[in-house]
Amino acid sequence: MIPGALMNDQVRRFRVGVYDLSKVDGTGLILVMTSALDSVFILRPTIVYVSVYTGDTLTLECSIDGKFTDWTYRFYRGDDRNWGSKIKATNENTFTIKSVTQSDSGVYRCDVYRGNPIYVLQSRNNPVTLTVQELFSKPTLTVEPSASVWEMDSVSLSCQSESKVTGTRLTYRFYRENNTVSQETLENVFRINVAFKDNSGSYWCEVGSEEKRTEKKRSDPVQVTVRENPKATLTIRNDSKNVYIGDTVTLDCSIEGSFTDWKYLWYKRNLTNWGNWIKDGTGNAYTFQSATLSKSGEYWCSAYRDVPPPRPLKLGGYDSPRRSQGSNVVTLTVKAMNVTLEPSPSRSVKLGDPLNLTCIWRRNQSSDSRLTFSFLQNNMTVEHSRESSVLSITGVEKRHGGSYMCAAESPGGGKSYSEAIEIEVQDMTVWLTVDSKLVPVRVQVLLSVPYDGLISVKECIPPHSGLHSLE
């Protein structure tokens, strides 16, 4: 202690003299020499501060004991060993930083002075160490279900940042490459409900504070990859280019790769959109049992799996897709067969004459040689599934008369029938010599016409009945 000091609460009064201030016992008191008084006043400046976070408004206050005025206040930022640089000189005893950052951390000191005569008061032993803490942590971006997904899957990107102060409202914004993909929002999740290849890219998020002007923080980027779903291929079984009414038609939908447990969707497209769903099932084939003209149109298929795979791959993503791509479009044209039955030489033939019945398909007949034909007499089949379209009768008999029709059958099983025609068998008239006179005889039943020129008949109309021979 300095000898002869008189103590009171704020001021220590000493006789004028020279003192070794290094021996002042750690109180941080500063000597101020005045010429007005034969004494020395030693005052204590102090700094008042509050604990702060980034974005806070910080006020440093430099105060001195005693009722003194007209001071100039100087604020410094340095470290534990030196005062550092002066950051402000003002006639106010406060220094305010409206939005602090972590770079504002440091050791702060102040001094005060006034001139004529010069008084200097310094705060030496009570510097303030100011630490500006982060308001929230650097965000981390996570992707669910994984960073590698299949087309048509849903993806959620979550931006996680820890708030250091209770009640702080954080804002979030998401980016792909250098483009924003969301508005600034209080929700920390960005969702892609239906992912496509174009959604692939490097994503990152940015976090800020809703209430405070503080530096925003960015997450590290995460690469999101959207893989193409396997392709679907639609074919018409047997590659049939000609489908006719009544045919059985089968469409086959195949999915590339070795994936299993598919369920298939079938669509019929119209001129304005991709069409309506018409069927689903576990099998990859769709069959029309009996095609009609209304089945004509453009068809396509796709496939899906009910449950996502249970385990992700080590590289991210699921080991198989939940959906396929849409298939190619195939055009199905169901044709109507215009079938007619034509007799030759005519519908009215004489007993014993030859008769040909030809089943004619009048539309593109030459383009398909795989048709088979059936013939019916009086609604009873007389010839079935023959390749020839002609029914030939070398010698017409009475029993050959009646109603005839034919059917053309396509390889798919569809049949088209002709209209019925009537075949009339006329009686045969022969001339017999009776008592040296030629007499016409109408033969109703002809047994045979042999090569020797003799005609065998069974029934004749008067004048004679019975068996007659004519050379």
Order of alpha helices (4+ residues) and beta strands (2+ residues): beta-beta-beta-beta-beta-beta-beta-beta-beta-beta-beta-beta-beta-beta-beta-beta-beta-beta-beta-beta-beta-beta-beta-beta-beta-beta-beta-beta-beta-beta-beta-beta-beta-beta-beta-beta-beta-beta-beta-beta-beta-beta-beta-beta
